[in-house]
Amino acid sequence: MGVPFEALLPYGIVITMFGVTGAGLYVSKRFLNEGKKPRWNSDLWDRQMMERDLRITGTLRGQSSNHIAPKGFELSNPWKIEKRIY
Amino acid sequence: MAQRDARFNQHVLVDTTPMPDHIPKVEEIGATSAPLFSAAYFIGDRCKAFNDDYMKCKEEANGRGEIECLKEGRKVTRCAASVIKDINTHCLKQFKEHWECLENNNHYLFECRKPEQALNSCVFDKLGLKKTIPGAPEGEVPVHLRPKQKYAQFPGRQY
């Protein structure tokens, strides 16, 4: 006695829906990271280096291996200041 | 100073005033995080003396190092820029492969041993700079020369 095909319909739905969420997350994360795998577990050093990358290349994940910075880079360095100065 | 509580830095100030003319100019390094990380050991190999000199100057300046060690800092910048320029001239393909691999793998060196081997051998042949990990235990194979990497996504031999 065979299994009626109606018994397998929920499995099809479950697999499709998990597939949709997985593929959607993959695509949206790649899109946000300019086609690269996302950075994870980044500490303060990583974040400030990514901020420096942004100032050099203009995009968050852009990279460049030039040995000389673009013009004006040396003046875009942010100083961290406190709210209140005694 | 001591009784003042630590505060989080919540504000940034971008000061666009250029450096005064009596301070000699130096061109900043334009390499971003992944190429810099990829070239880090070669920079360390060629520029060790300059870097140590700068750190010693900062230590001896008692907190005034930003002003008093400008000369040493310029040497550090120029030396690192020269290494990056040389790698770009002689080993551009291997360099690019390695830093693109790093950028795609969360800047984990252990995911990119194969491009790293190619880059290391090219840089050693052309520039004579060798990657050595400072403080690595003696009498063992250094971690960057082991074909299997413990925490890499791919568990087998990488090259």
gemmi code that builds the backbone of each chain (N, CA, C; Angstrom):
import gemmi

chains = {
    "A": [
        ("MET", (0.834, -1.202, 0.000), (0.000, 0.000, 0.000), (0.862, 1.242, 0.000)),
        ("GLY", (0.745, 2.025, -1.034), (1.619, 3.193, -1.162), (1.178, 4.353, -0.306)),
        ("VAL", (2.120, 5.273, -0.064), (1.792, 6.484, 0.699), (1.050, 7.438, -0.218)),
        ("PRO", (-0.095, 7.959, 0.204), (-0.792, 8.931, -0.646), (0.029, 10.197, -0.802)),
        ("PHE", (-0.018, 10.810, -1.974), (0.878, 11.954, -2.237), (0.558, 13.147, -1.362)),
        ("GLU", (-0.696, 13.175, -0.811), (-1.042, 14.295, 0.065), (-0.175, 14.311, 1.316)),
        ("ALA", (0.337, 13.149, 1.741), (1.174, 13.099, 2.945), (2.504, 13.796, 2.719)),
        ("LEU", (2.963, 13.898, 1.476), (4.271, 14.493, 1.199), (4.194, 15.988, 0.922)),
        ("LEU", (3.003, 16.525, 0.731), (2.885, 17.958, 0.420), (3.492, 18.851, 1.498)),
        ("PRO", (3.234, 18.613, 2.809), (3.832, 19.483, 3.825), (5.356, 19.484, 3.776)),
        ("TYR", (5.957, 18.329, 3.485), (7.427, 18.295, 3.401), (7.931, 19.181, 2.276)),
        ("GLY", (7.173, 19.123, 1.180), (7.549, 20.004, 0.072), (7.485, 21.464, 0.474)),
        ("ILE", (6.440, 21.833, 1.198), (6.300, 23.229, 1.628), (7.432, 23.608, 2.583)),
        ("VAL", (7.723, 22.711, 3.543), (8.777, 23.011, 4.529), (10.117, 23.226, 3.832)),
        ("ILE", (10.464, 22.314, 2.934), (11.757, 22.424, 2.256), (11.821, 23.691, 1.419)),
        ("THR", (10.711, 23.995, 0.711), (10.710, 25.207, -0.114), (10.880, 26.455, 0.731)),
        ("MET", (10.175, 26.538, 1.855), (10.221, 27.762, 2.658), (11.585, 27.958, 3.303)),
        ("PHE", (12.175, 26.861, 3.816), (13.536, 27.005, 4.345), (14.498, 27.416, 3.247)),
        ("GLY", (14.279, 26.859, 2.046), (15.126, 27.239, 0.918), (14.988, 28.706, 0.582)),
        ("VAL", (13.757, 29.211, 0.618), (13.525, 30.624, 0.293), (14.244, 31.526, 1.288)),
        ("THR", (14.116, 31.233, 2.593), (14.771, 32.093, 3.582), (16.289, 32.016, 3.454)),
        ("GLY", (16.795, 30.790, 3.242), (18.242, 30.655, 3.133), (18.786, 31.397, 1.941)),
        ("ALA", (18.142, 31.197, 0.796), (18.625, 31.876, -0.407), (18.474, 33.380, -0.280)),
        ("GLY", (17.368, 33.807, 0.337), (17.170, 35.249, 0.502), (18.227, 35.869, 1.384)),
        ("LEU", (18.572, 35.208, 2.500), (19.621, 35.735, 3.370), (20.963, 35.781, 2.650)),
        ("TYR", (21.270, 34.709, 1.902), (22.537, 34.657, 1.177), (22.630, 35.831, 0.213)),
        ("VAL", (21.557, 36.012, -0.572), (21.591, 37.068, -1.583), (21.665, 38.448, -0.939)),
        ("SER", (20.858, 38.666, 0.120), (20.844, 40.012, 0.687), (22.154, 40.330, 1.389)),
        ("LYS", (22.772, 39.324, 2.046), (24.054, 39.586, 2.709), (25.150, 39.862, 1.686)),
        ("ARG", (25.161, 39.076, 0.613), (26.150, 39.329, -0.438), (25.935, 40.699, -1.066)),
        ("PHE", (24.673, 41.068, -1.219), (24.384, 42.365, -1.826), (24.873, 43.500, -0.932)),
        ("LEU", (24.649, 43.357, 0.384), (25.090, 44.404, 1.301), (26.604, 44.482, 1.378)),
        ("ASN", (27.302, 43.368, 1.135), (28.759, 43.340, 1.254), (29.451, 43.384, -0.099)),
        ("GLU", (28.776, 43.892, -1.097), (29.354, 44.099, -2.421), (29.880, 42.805, -3.018)),
        ("GLY", (29.119, 41.721, -2.861), (29.477, 40.457, -3.484), (30.482, 39.632, -2.726)),
        ("LYS", (30.926, 40.118, -1.552), (31.870, 39.338, -0.757), (31.142, 38.714, 0.421)),
        ("LYS", (31.833, 37.759, 1.050), (31.260, 37.194, 2.269), (31.281, 38.249, 3.353)),
        ("PRO", (30.269, 38.286, 4.214), (30.261, 39.325, 5.248), (31.361, 39.128, 6.272)),
        ("ARG", (31.857, 40.253, 6.830), (32.790, 40.184, 7.955), (32.008, 39.808, 9.189)),
        ("TRP", (32.633, 39.050, 10.084), (31.959, 38.697, 11.333), (32.988, 38.685, 12.444)),
        ("ASN", (32.482, 38.774, 13.663), (33.341, 38.741, 14.845), (34.409, 39.826, 14.776)),
        ("SER", (34.039, 41.014, 14.310), (35.046, 42.048, 14.120), (35.194, 42.861, 15.402)),
        ("ASP", (36.432, 43.105, 15.779), (36.695, 43.857, 16.988), (36.940, 45.325, 16.636)),
        ("LEU", (37.363, 46.089, 17.638), (37.503, 47.529, 17.440), (38.526, 47.837, 16.351)),
        ("TRP", (39.621, 47.073, 16.332), (40.652, 47.289, 15.315), (40.094, 47.062, 13.914)),
        ("ASP", (39.327, 45.939, 13.751), (38.738, 45.652, 12.440), (37.804, 46.770, 12.013)),
        ("ARG", (37.005, 47.251, 12.975), (36.025, 48.285, 12.610), (36.713, 49.586, 12.228)),
        ("GLN", (37.774, 49.927, 12.950), (38.417, 51.187, 12.583), (39.193, 51.034, 11.277)),
        ("MET", (39.671, 49.822, 10.970), (40.312, 49.621, 9.672), (39.289, 49.683, 8.546)),
        ("MET", (38.067, 49.193, 8.793), (37.031, 49.282, 7.763), (36.620, 50.730, 7.549)),
        ("GLU", (36.657, 51.504, 8.624), (36.356, 52.934, 8.490), (37.440, 53.625, 7.663)),
        ("ARG", (38.687, 53.169, 7.862), (39.783, 53.712, 7.067), (39.638, 53.309, 5.589)),
        ("ASP", (39.203, 52.055, 5.354), (38.943, 51.612, 3.980), (37.903, 52.498, 3.318)),
        ("LEU", (36.881, 52.837, 4.115), (35.817, 53.694, 3.579), (36.382, 55.060, 3.187)),
        ("ARG", (37.317, 55.572, 3.972), (37.865, 56.880, 3.637), (38.787, 56.814, 2.430)),
        ("ILE", (39.412, 55.648, 2.200), (40.313, 55.537, 1.046), (39.540, 55.267, -0.224)),
        ("THR", (38.639, 54.253, -0.176), (38.014, 53.807, -1.418), (36.626, 54.380, -1.635)),
        ("GLY", (35.969, 54.818, -0.570), (34.637, 55.361, -0.738), (33.538, 54.349, -0.574)),
        ("THR", (33.873, 53.057, -0.481), (32.852, 52.052, -0.211), (33.270, 51.249, 1.007)),
        ("LEU", (32.283, 50.587, 1.619), (32.565, 49.908, 2.885), (33.488, 48.714, 2.701)),
        ("ARG", (33.298, 47.937, 1.625), (34.118, 46.746, 1.455), (35.136, 46.906, 0.343)),
        ("GLY", (35.273, 48.092, -0.192), (36.227, 48.280, -1.268), (37.652, 48.145, -0.767)),
        ("GLN", (38.543, 47.635, -1.619), (39.945, 47.483, -1.240), (40.812, 48.096, -2.322)),
        ("SER", (41.983, 48.543, -1.916), (42.918, 49.087, -2.883), (44.312, 48.823, -2.375)),
        ("SER", (45.238, 48.503, -3.280), (46.589, 48.191, -2.836), (47.585, 49.246, -3.294)),
        ("ASN", (47.111, 50.447, -3.564), (48.050, 51.513, -3.932), (48.960, 51.833, -2.758)),
        ("HIS", (50.183, 52.275, -3.075), (51.076, 52.597, -1.974), (50.956, 54.058, -1.569)),
        ("ILE", (50.212, 54.846, -2.346), (50.033, 56.260, -1.990), (48.547, 56.532, -1.873)),
        ("ALA", (48.184, 57.196, -0.797), (46.770, 57.454, -0.538), (46.249, 58.509, -1.496)),
        ("PRO", (44.933, 58.482, -1.768), (44.363, 59.542, -2.604), (44.489, 60.902, -1.929)),
        ("LYS", (44.382, 61.933, -2.754), (44.587, 63.290, -2.245), (43.512, 63.640, -1.211)),
        ("GLY", (43.927, 64.240, -0.144), (42.984, 64.641, 0.883), (42.759, 63.601, 1.955)),
        ("PHE", (43.330, 62.404, 1.772), (43.117, 61.356, 2.779), (43.721, 61.737, 4.122)),
        ("GLU", (44.880, 62.402, 4.083), (45.560, 62.702, 5.347), (44.799, 63.729, 6.173)),
        ("LEU", (43.824, 64.410, 5.553), (43.064, 65.415, 6.289), (41.705, 64.905, 6.733)),
        ("SER", (41.357, 63.662, 6.367), (40.034, 63.150, 6.722), (40.089, 62.289, 7.973)),
        ("ASN", (41.207, 62.330, 8.683), (41.347, 61.477, 9.854), (40.514, 62.017, 11.010)),
        ("PRO", (39.589, 61.227, 11.558), (38.772, 61.753, 12.650), (39.499, 61.669, 13.989)),
        ("TRP", (39.352, 62.719, 14.769), (39.844, 62.696, 16.151), (38.678, 62.294, 17.022)),
        ("LYS", (38.923, 61.398, 17.966), (37.853, 61.017, 18.878), (37.858, 61.990, 20.039)),
        ("ILE", (36.719, 62.597, 20.286), (36.654, 63.567, 21.369), (35.559, 63.167, 22.340)),
        ("GLU", (35.703, 63.619, 23.555), (34.687, 63.347, 24.556), (33.665, 64.467, 24.550)),
        ("LYS", (32.528, 64.155, 25.157), (31.463, 65.126, 25.183), (31.846, 66.339, 26.028)),
        ("ARG", (32.585, 66.062, 27.100), (32.854, 67.109, 28.054), (34.357, 67.179, 28.272)),
        ("ILE", (34.883, 68.369, 28.293), (36.311, 68.535, 28.514), (36.491, 69.408, 29.738)),
        ("TYR", (37.253, 68.931, 30.693), (37.469, 69.693, 31.913), (38.389, 70.871, 31.648)),
    ],
    "B": [
        ("MET", (44.037, 63.827, 36.711), (43.722, 62.916, 35.617), (43.197, 61.598, 36.165)),
        ("ALA", (43.772, 61.180, 37.271), (43.490, 59.811, 37.716), (42.070, 59.686, 38.229)),
        ("GLN", (41.537, 60.741, 38.831), (40.206, 60.596, 39.410), (39.106, 60.862, 38.400)),
        ("ARG", (39.479, 61.098, 37.152), (38.462, 61.351, 36.141), (37.966, 60.027, 35.584)),
        ("ASP", (36.647, 59.860, 35.505), (36.090, 58.614, 35.008), (36.354, 58.477, 33.513)),
        ("ALA", (36.489, 57.224, 33.086), (36.637, 56.968, 31.658), (35.319, 57.216, 30.967)),
        ("ARG", (35.369, 57.816, 29.827), (34.152, 58.087, 29.064), (34.293, 57.504, 27.674)),
        ("PHE", (33.163, 57.134, 27.120), (33.198, 56.624, 25.757), (33.362, 57.781, 24.785)),
        ("ASN", (34.087, 57.505, 23.723), (34.246, 58.526, 22.701), (33.031, 58.491, 21.794)),
        ("GLN", (32.176, 59.472, 21.921), (30.943, 59.445, 21.139), (30.981, 60.418, 19.983)),
        ("HIS", (31.955, 61.287, 19.967), (32.001, 62.296, 18.926), (33.322, 62.177, 18.175)),
        ("VAL", (33.274, 62.513, 16.919), (34.519, 62.612, 16.173), (34.627, 64.027, 15.627)),
        ("LEU", (35.858, 64.450, 15.507), (36.125, 65.771, 14.955), (37.048, 65.586, 13.763)),
        ("VAL", (36.607, 66.019, 12.596), (37.455, 65.942, 11.406), (38.043, 67.322, 11.176)),
        ("ASP", (39.336, 67.407, 11.386), (40.010, 68.697, 11.250), (40.689, 68.743, 9.890)),
        ("THR", (40.202, 69.599, 9.007), (40.742, 69.622, 7.647), (41.853, 70.653, 7.479)),
        ("THR", (42.392, 71.144, 8.581), (43.522, 72.064, 8.457), (44.775, 71.287, 8.087)),
        ("PRO", (45.463, 71.666, 7.014), (46.676, 70.924, 6.661), (47.789, 71.148, 7.677)),
        ("MET", (48.777, 70.252, 7.615), (49.933, 70.392, 8.491), (50.684, 71.664, 8.139)),
        ("PRO", (51.289, 72.337, 9.115), (52.057, 73.548, 8.810), (53.248, 73.251, 7.908)),
        ("ASP", (53.710, 74.292, 7.222), (54.704, 74.093, 6.165), (56.079, 73.698, 6.687)),
        ("HIS", (56.369, 74.026, 7.941), (57.719, 73.704, 8.423), (57.873, 72.227, 8.764)),
        ("ILE", (56.759, 71.480, 8.731), (56.856, 70.032, 8.952), (56.967, 69.366, 7.588)),
        ("PRO", (58.004, 68.546, 7.382), (58.156, 67.907, 6.067), (56.957, 67.018, 5.753)),
        ("LYS", (56.628, 66.984, 4.470), (55.446, 66.230, 4.051), (55.801, 64.754, 3.859)),
        ("VAL", (54.844, 63.903, 4.112), (54.987, 62.489, 3.802), (53.662, 62.033, 3.201)),
        ("GLU", (53.769, 61.170, 2.184), (52.539, 60.684, 1.574), (52.025, 59.491, 2.347)),
        ("GLU", (50.753, 59.544, 2.687), (50.167, 58.465, 3.469), (50.046, 57.203, 2.624)),
        ("ILE", (49.959, 56.065, 3.302), (49.834, 54.790, 2.598), (48.393, 54.618, 2.130)),
        ("GLY", (48.239, 54.245, 0.861), (46.898, 54.118, 0.313), (46.366, 52.717, 0.308)),
        ("ALA", (47.113, 51.753, 0.857), (46.615, 50.382, 0.886), (45.569, 50.246, 1.976)),
        ("THR", (44.517, 49.490, 1.684), (43.463, 49.298, 2.679), (43.771, 48.073, 3.522)),
        ("SER", (42.812, 47.669, 4.341), (43.109, 46.701, 5.399), (43.624, 45.362, 4.872)),
        ("ALA", (42.968, 44.786, 3.871), (43.372, 43.453, 3.423), (44.765, 43.448, 2.781)),
        ("PRO", (45.095, 44.369, 1.847), (46.454, 44.385, 1.328), (47.503, 44.683, 2.399)),
        ("LEU", (47.173, 45.538, 3.343), (48.124, 45.825, 4.414), (48.382, 44.582, 5.257)),
        ("PHE", (47.312, 43.856, 5.567), (47.459, 42.647, 6.375), (48.255, 41.605, 5.607)),
        ("SER", (47.982, 41.521, 4.292), (48.692, 40.552, 3.474), (50.181, 40.866, 3.418)),
        ("ALA", (50.515, 42.160, 3.395), (51.921, 42.549, 3.281), (52.581, 42.764, 4.636)),
        ("ALA", (51.848, 42.484, 5.718), (52.329, 42.895, 7.040), (53.671, 42.261, 7.400)),
        ("TYR", (53.834, 40.959, 7.115), (55.067, 40.296, 7.532), (56.254, 40.779, 6.717)),
        ("PHE", (56.000, 41.172, 5.464), (57.105, 41.681, 4.648), (57.482, 43.085, 5.087)),
        ("ILE", (56.485, 43.877, 5.451), (56.774, 45.202, 6.005), (57.598, 45.041, 7.277)),
        ("GLY", (57.184, 44.061, 8.097), (57.920, 43.829, 9.331), (59.335, 43.382, 9.073)),
        ("ASP", (59.542, 42.615, 8.001), (60.883, 42.131, 7.707), (61.802, 43.258, 7.269)),
        ("ARG", (61.317, 44.127, 6.378), (62.199, 45.172, 5.870), (62.300, 46.348, 6.841)),
        ("CYS", (61.217, 46.659, 7.535), (61.156, 47.912, 8.299), (61.309, 47.716, 9.793)),
        ("LYS", (61.821, 46.551, 10.204), (61.864, 46.283, 11.642), (62.637, 47.373, 12.380)),
        ("ALA", (63.771, 47.781, 11.825), (64.607, 48.774, 12.511), (63.856, 50.089, 12.672)),
        ("PHE", (63.185, 50.533, 11.597), (62.456, 51.811, 11.667), (61.309, 51.722, 12.676)),
        ("ASN", (60.584, 50.576, 12.631), (59.445, 50.442, 13.535), (59.892, 50.421, 14.987)),
        ("ASP", (60.954, 49.663, 15.254), (61.442, 49.608, 16.635), (61.926, 50.972, 17.093)),
        ("ASP", (62.582, 51.684, 16.181), (63.065, 53.020, 16.489), (61.901, 53.935, 16.864)),
        ("TYR", (60.819, 53.831, 16.094), (59.648, 54.674, 16.365), (59.028, 54.328, 17.712)),
        ("MET", (58.886, 53.030, 17.984), (58.280, 52.640, 19.256), (59.148, 53.074, 20.427)),
        ("LYS", (60.468, 52.984, 20.259), (61.375, 53.405, 21.328), (61.244, 54.906, 21.544)),
        ("CYS", (61.154, 55.651, 20.446), (61.004, 57.104, 20.566), (59.721, 57.445, 21.309)),
        ("LYS", (58.627, 56.750, 20.946), (57.352, 57.033, 21.616), (57.439, 56.721, 23.100)),
        ("GLU", (58.114, 55.631, 23.406), (58.208, 55.242, 24.803), (59.013, 56.253, 25.607)),
        ("GLU", (60.055, 56.785, 24.986), (60.929, 57.701, 25.713), (60.414, 59.130, 25.711)),
        ("ALA", (59.355, 59.396, 24.932), (58.880, 60.779, 24.857), (57.880, 61.104, 25.955)),
        ("ASN", (57.491, 60.121, 26.746), (56.596, 60.347, 27.885), (55.290, 61.032, 27.488)),
        ("GLY", (54.647, 60.491, 26.466), (53.341, 61.013, 26.109), (53.359, 62.146, 25.123)),
        ("ARG", (54.549, 62.660, 24.790), (54.612, 63.715, 23.793), (55.092, 63.171, 22.452)),
        ("GLY", (54.940, 61.849, 22.262), (55.500, 61.194, 21.089), (54.899, 61.645, 19.786)),
        ("GLU", (53.636, 62.071, 19.808), (52.996, 62.482, 18.563), (53.724, 63.652, 17.928)),
        ("ILE", (54.299, 64.511, 18.762), (54.999, 65.674, 18.224), (56.480, 65.386, 18.058)),
        ("GLU", (57.068, 64.709, 19.030), (58.526, 64.564, 19.010), (58.985, 63.442, 18.100)),
        ("CYS", (58.092, 62.509, 17.758), (58.521, 61.372, 16.942), (58.022, 61.491, 15.511)),
        ("LEU", (57.747, 62.688, 15.053), (57.273, 62.854, 13.680), (58.299, 62.368, 12.671)),
        ("LYS", (59.587, 62.610, 12.973), (60.630, 62.214, 12.032), (60.667, 60.693, 11.900)),
        ("GLU", (60.641, 60.001, 13.046), (60.650, 58.537, 13.013), (59.380, 58.018, 12.341)),
        ("GLY", (58.254, 58.677, 12.592), (57.004, 58.246, 11.982), (57.032, 58.355, 10.470)),
        ("ARG", (57.648, 59.406, 9.960), (57.759, 59.545, 8.502), (58.588, 58.418, 7.916)),
        ("LYS", (59.654, 58.024, 8.645), (60.471, 56.917, 8.151), (59.646, 55.643, 8.094)),
        ("VAL", (58.825, 55.401, 9.126), (57.982, 54.199, 9.156), (57.032, 54.196, 7.954)),
        ("THR", (56.397, 55.356, 7.708), (55.449, 55.426, 6.600), (56.137, 55.193, 5.273)),
        ("ARG", (57.293, 55.832, 5.070), (57.989, 55.689, 3.787), (58.448, 54.262, 3.569)),
        ("CYS", (58.930, 53.626, 4.633), (59.424, 52.262, 4.479), (58.274, 51.328, 4.118)),
        ("ALA", (57.139, 51.440, 4.820), (55.995, 50.575, 4.517), (55.499, 50.825, 3.095)),
        ("ALA", (55.468, 52.092, 2.684), (55.022, 52.400, 1.326), (55.970, 51.794, 0.301)),
        ("SER", (57.290, 51.779, 0.613), (58.232, 51.208, -0.344), (57.998, 49.702, -0.490)),
        ("VAL", (57.694, 49.030, 0.613), (57.426, 47.589, 0.513), (56.192, 47.342, -0.341)),
        ("ILE", (55.125, 48.102, -0.079), (53.877, 47.894, -0.837), (54.115, 48.183, -2.310)),
        ("LYS", (54.900, 49.224, -2.579), (55.174, 49.562, -3.977), (55.955, 48.443, -4.660)),
        ("ASP", (56.948, 47.889, -3.955), (57.743, 46.813, -4.546), (56.896, 45.570, -4.786)),
        ("ILE", (56.043, 45.225, -3.827), (55.198, 44.033, -4.028), (54.249, 44.268, -5.194)),
        ("ASN", (53.711, 45.481, -5.285), (52.824, 45.787, -6.401), (53.564, 45.703, -7.726)),
        ("THR", (54.830, 46.089, -7.742), (55.572, 46.062, -8.992), (55.917, 44.638, -9.409)),
        ("HIS", (56.359, 43.817, -8.438), (56.923, 42.527, -8.815), (55.956, 41.363, -8.657)),
        ("CYS", (55.063, 41.408, -7.696), (54.223, 40.239, -7.404), (52.753, 40.617, -7.401)),
        ("LEU", (52.331, 41.440, -8.343), (50.971, 41.972, -8.285), (49.920, 40.864, -8.306)),
        ("LYS", (50.133, 39.850, -9.169), (49.101, 38.820, -9.327), (48.921, 38.021, -8.038)),
        ("GLN", (50.034, 37.540, -7.472), (49.929, 36.746, -6.243), (49.403, 37.586, -5.090)),
        ("PHE", (49.868, 38.846, -5.040), (49.426, 39.748, -3.978), (47.920, 39.948, -4.042)),
        ("LYS", (47.422, 40.194, -5.262), (45.996, 40.450, -5.433), (45.174, 39.212, -5.051)),
        ("GLU", (45.664, 38.037, -5.491), (44.939, 36.814, -5.141), (44.870, 36.646, -3.627)),
        ("HIS", (45.983, 36.914, -2.959), (45.989, 36.688, -1.516), (45.083, 37.669, -0.786)),
        ("TRP", (45.170, 38.966, -1.144), (44.331, 39.871, -0.356), (42.865, 39.785, -0.722)),
        ("GLU", (42.577, 39.336, -1.949), (41.159, 39.110, -2.238), (40.628, 37.906, -1.475)),
        ("CYS", (41.469, 36.890, -1.332), (41.061, 35.732, -0.529), (40.851, 36.153, 0.921)),
        ("LEU", (41.770, 36.957, 1.455), (41.620, 37.422, 2.839), (40.339, 38.222, 3.004)),
        ("GLU", (40.084, 39.099, 2.074), (38.908, 39.965, 2.181), (37.632, 39.146, 2.113)),
        ("ASN", (37.685, 38.039, 1.384), (36.494, 37.205, 1.257), (36.344, 36.229, 2.412)),
        ("ASN", (37.367, 36.109, 3.259), (37.311, 35.126, 4.341), (37.532, 35.772, 5.697)),
        ("ASN", (36.996, 36.950, 5.898), (37.010, 37.616, 7.189), (38.434, 37.867, 7.691)),
        ("HIS", (39.367, 38.061, 6.770), (40.773, 38.351, 7.095), (41.389, 37.244, 7.956)),
        ("TYR", (41.016, 35.995, 7.657), (41.630, 34.881, 8.367), (42.750, 34.322, 7.501)),
        ("LEU", (43.982, 34.385, 8.048), (45.121, 33.900, 7.268), (45.023, 32.401, 7.023)),
        ("PHE", (44.400, 31.646, 7.969), (44.422, 30.196, 7.815), (43.500, 29.703, 6.721)),
        ("GLU", (42.657, 30.568, 6.165), (41.824, 30.135, 5.038), (42.553, 30.298, 3.711)),
        ("CYS", (43.652, 31.000, 3.709), (44.286, 31.419, 2.452), (45.736, 30.996, 2.376)),
        ("ARG", (46.055, 29.759, 2.791), (47.464, 29.357, 2.790), (47.999, 29.152, 1.387)),
        ("LYS", (47.151, 28.742, 0.474), (47.659, 28.471, -0.869), (48.092, 29.755, -1.580)),
        ("PRO", (47.237, 30.785, -1.653), (47.744, 32.050, -2.223), (48.887, 32.636, -1.422)),
        ("GLU", (48.891, 32.380, -0.119), (49.972, 32.921, 0.695), (51.301, 32.285, 0.338)),
        ("GLN", (51.298, 30.958, 0.081), (52.535, 30.293, -0.326), (53.078, 30.902, -1.612)),
        ("ALA", (52.174, 31.110, -2.583), (52.605, 31.691, -3.855), (53.186, 33.083, -3.633)),
        ("LEU", (52.514, 33.875, -2.811), (52.990, 35.228, -2.548), (54.333, 35.201, -1.822)),
        ("ASN", (54.452, 34.319, -0.805), (55.700, 34.265, -0.048), (56.876, 33.903, -0.941)),
        ("SER", (56.674, 32.886, -1.806), (57.799, 32.470, -2.633), (58.138, 33.556, -3.649)),
        ("CYS", (57.104, 34.215, -4.199), (57.375, 35.279, -5.169), (58.122, 36.426, -4.509)),
        ("VAL", (57.666, 36.840, -3.337), (58.313, 37.968, -2.661), (59.727, 37.598, -2.249)),
        ("PHE", (59.928, 36.344, -1.844), (61.285, 35.944, -1.452), (62.214, 35.927, -2.655)),
        ("ASP", (61.704, 35.463, -3.802), (62.544, 35.436, -4.999), (62.872, 36.835, -5.489)),
        ("LYS", (61.847, 37.689, -5.545), (62.041, 38.993, -6.185), (62.617, 40.028, -5.227)),
        ("LEU", (62.151, 40.044, -3.996), (62.529, 41.114, -3.066), (63.416, 40.641, -1.928)),
        ("GLY", (63.480, 39.325, -1.708), (64.311, 38.828, -0.611), (63.708, 39.021, 0.764)),
        ("LEU", (62.417, 39.254, 0.826), (61.779, 39.392, 2.135), (61.127, 38.069, 2.507)),
        ("LYS", (61.299, 37.669, 3.755), (60.828, 36.357, 4.178), (59.821, 36.531, 5.301)),
        ("LYS", (58.771, 35.717, 5.259), (57.781, 35.773, 6.344), (58.266, 34.917, 7.502)),
        ("THR", (58.471, 35.553, 8.639), (58.753, 34.806, 9.857), (57.789, 35.310, 10.922)),
        ("ILE", (57.237, 34.406, 11.691), (56.320, 34.797, 12.756), (57.146, 35.041, 14.005)),
        ("PRO", (57.147, 36.261, 14.532), (57.961, 36.533, 15.712), (57.414, 35.790, 16.925)),
        ("GLY", (58.317, 35.222, 17.695), (57.910, 34.543, 18.914), (57.313, 33.176, 18.703)),
        ("ALA", (57.426, 32.623, 17.494), (56.917, 31.274, 17.267), (57.836, 30.275, 17.962)),
        ("PRO", (57.276, 29.171, 18.496), (58.116, 28.219, 19.228), (59.163, 27.586, 18.332)),
        ("GLU", (60.338, 27.356, 18.918), (61.452, 26.777, 18.170), (61.211, 25.291, 17.955)),
        ("GLY", (61.790, 24.767, 16.876), (61.759, 23.328, 16.649), (60.430, 22.789, 16.165)),
        ("GLU", (59.519, 23.648, 15.775), (58.254, 23.189, 15.214), (58.085, 23.807, 13.838)),
        ("VAL", (57.243, 23.170, 13.029), (56.920, 23.794, 11.753), (56.042, 25.008, 12.035)),
        ("PRO", (56.406, 26.207, 11.545), (55.553, 27.376, 11.800), (54.181, 27.183, 11.163)),
        ("VAL", (53.197, 27.851, 11.741), (51.814, 27.529, 11.385), (51.533, 27.850, 9.916)),
        ("HIS", (52.252, 28.827, 9.339), (51.936, 29.176, 7.965), (52.566, 28.218, 6.970)),
        ("LEU", (53.363, 27.251, 7.452), (53.940, 26.268, 6.537), (53.275, 24.905, 6.665)),
        ("ARG", (52.299, 24.778, 7.554), (51.610, 23.490, 7.664), (50.507, 23.427, 6.613)),
        ("PRO", (50.449, 22.325, 5.888), (49.419, 22.255, 4.841), (48.008, 22.147, 5.400)),
        ("LYS", (47.854, 21.513, 6.554), (46.513, 21.412, 7.142), (46.342, 22.498, 8.189)),
        ("GLN", (45.224, 23.187, 8.101), (44.947, 24.252, 9.054), (43.769, 23.832, 9.921)),
        ("LYS", (43.965, 23.926, 11.226), (43.014, 23.326, 12.158), (41.624, 23.942, 12.035)),
        ("TYR", (41.534, 25.262, 11.965), (40.236, 25.909, 12.060), (39.688, 26.344, 10.705)),
        ("ALA", (40.333, 25.959, 9.621), (39.868, 26.384, 8.306), (38.573, 25.660, 7.944)),
        ("GLN", (37.813, 26.286, 7.044), (36.563, 25.668, 6.618), (36.829, 24.360, 5.886)),
        ("PHE", (37.894, 24.368, 5.074), (38.267, 23.157, 4.359), (39.260, 22.395, 5.218)),
        ("PRO", (38.902, 21.169, 5.685), (39.738, 20.521, 6.685), (40.984, 19.828, 6.127)),
        ("GLY", (41.031, 19.606, 4.820), (42.143, 18.845, 4.261), (43.358, 19.683, 3.984)),
        ("ARG", (44.235, 19.183, 3.139), (45.452, 19.921, 2.779), (45.078, 21.087, 1.878)),
        ("GLN", (45.627, 22.245, 2.198), (45.269, 23.421, 1.395), (46.162, 23.571, 0.182)),
        ("TYR", (47.333, 22.934, 0.204), (48.180, 23.000, -0.981), (49.010, 21.751, -1.088)),
    ],
}
model = gemmi.Model(1)
for chain_id, residues in chains.items():
    chain = gemmi.Chain(chain_id)
    for i, (resn, *xyz) in enumerate(residues, 1):
        res = gemmi.Residue()
        res.name, res.seqid = resn, gemmi.SeqId(i, " ")
        for name, pos in zip(("N", "CA", "C"), xyz):
            atom = gemmi.Atom()
            atom.name, atom.element = name, gemmi.Element(name[0])
            atom.pos, atom.b_iso = gemmi.Position(*pos), 0.0
            res.add_atom(atom)
        chain.add_residue(res)
    model.add_chain(chain)
structure = gemmi.Structure()
structure.add_model(model)
structure.setup_entities()
